[in-house]
Amino acid sequence: MATILKNISEIRRFFHRNEDPVYFISATNFNLLGLDEWVKNFKYICYIDCYGGKHPNVFCPSEQPHAEFQSIEDINNYLLQHKEVIDFIKRRGGKPKFVFLMFDEETERLSKELGADVWFPKAKLRQSMDNKIETVRIGNKAGVPSVPNVLAEVKSYEDLKKTCEKAGIGNDLVLQSAYGDSGHTTFFIKSEADFRRHESEIIGEGEIKIMKRIDCRGAAIEACATKEGTIVGPLMTELVGFKELTPYRGGWCGNEILATAFPPKVREKARDLTFKFGEQLRKEGYRGYFELDFLIDKKTGDLWLGELNPRITGASSMTNHAAFAHADAPLFLFHLLEFSKKKFNLDVDELNARWADPQNIDGWSQMVIKHTEDSVDICTEAPETGIYKMKEDGSVVFDRFDYHRRAVESENEAFFLRILQPGDYRYEGADIGILVTRGRSMTKSFQLNERAKKWIHGIKRAVDGKPLPTASAGPEVSDPAFKIL
């Protein structure tokens, strides 16, 4: 008779003794940083080598000719067809399990050819859940309210005005198309001139989410829907649209995790709504890891559902490194457990209560640093991955190589993960890297604090480039189609 895992200790031991190889396949290993230390036989297969060959569990094949990547799915499909990757997986043997940040039906087909199981819900289901219109509907079923909105096709500005008048949501609006990340598919419309600016991205896009614009701040929370119930992580702040970090007005550019970022009532409400949403996802046939964005009204404190990401995200590294994760287990371990088919019994209510305890949440922040200038050149120098120190005069210097975030000892140290490599094009919106520090990167009024600005400046100063050769026009990168995190 199969044994049943009855507590956290037995779950941890189960993964420490895991025999089947598990692979995270993506552009970088950032999203599941450190998970290899919890799961035996866990490896990363990545397109970008952020570590210069120094990470023992990251495998990066040599560059082969390929069509220009349009998405993370394209990167993963390229990797799964790469001879060096296929040889690496076959050489290690066992029954491989694959996890991804993003994948499509072609990824599933390629995985099957390699004899691997994809440990996520089907791409088709994830795609339908990722639709912002569908998110509103699932939220409504779960009793998780969205900002006052109307779902409608927009044919003209006059048509938009009529729709909003009928719905009673005014004319100061936020429009979101069904798919895409917030930096590229969120439009702030207050006048006909605003509408004209984004007309081609709105008309002909089918049903669009048209929201009343509120003065809000963003928050993110990750969870995992299991057969035992939905396990909920902590509420994190979001860094959005800071010009020092991103050229995109509504673009996500980092998170903070700290016990006191929001009042206790807001934290409790967010956890409760996330649990309800997760339970509804289970009814819809979805299970495993997901993330919700909440919008918190600055005036009323009301909590509104922003969007659903049915996957791991750019915030996953924060959730899976929190103090509670080290005390119990990273949230993603429960995702792997759910797909392992191993029987387990967990008191989810008790676990959620423990993870809600402020003592189990320590203060960290991460900033995703992009090239923000409207220029294109070729990178000649970029700061390498490792631990950096801020000197008393505010300057930033490389201290030592490390791939552990926890090696950061104080607020005067930071872990930097390099994305931009020498030889890469450096263009507006290109990811330079991710900087992880202890403590806050924002003030109480949610603006970048002085320490964060010094860190950003210090890292950017260490990046250099040379002009493009005159014969080369450079890539078509005025508006990159996707982000790799």
Disulfide bonds with the S-S distance in Angstrom:
none
